[in-house]
Amino acid sequence: MLRGGANDVGGTLMEETISRMAVRTVAELERLADRLAWQRTTTYSPVR
């Protein structure tokens, strides 16, 4: 997911049941992908 440069990890926050069903945390996904997650704007520019 993170290697492709696209994710919607926060997109399911409104639907609590989906969030609770998620097994992995962002930190685990970062470790598995060997990459860091970056917060981005709506135009995908990094938030500094």
Residue pairs with C-beta under 8 A, 6 or more apart in sequence:
1 7
1 29
1 33
2 29
2 30
2 33
2 35
2 37
3 33
3 35
7 37
9 26
9 29
9 37
12 18
12 19
12 22
13 19
24 32
26 37
29 37
30 36
30 37
38 46
38 47
39 46
39 47
40 46
40 47
41 47
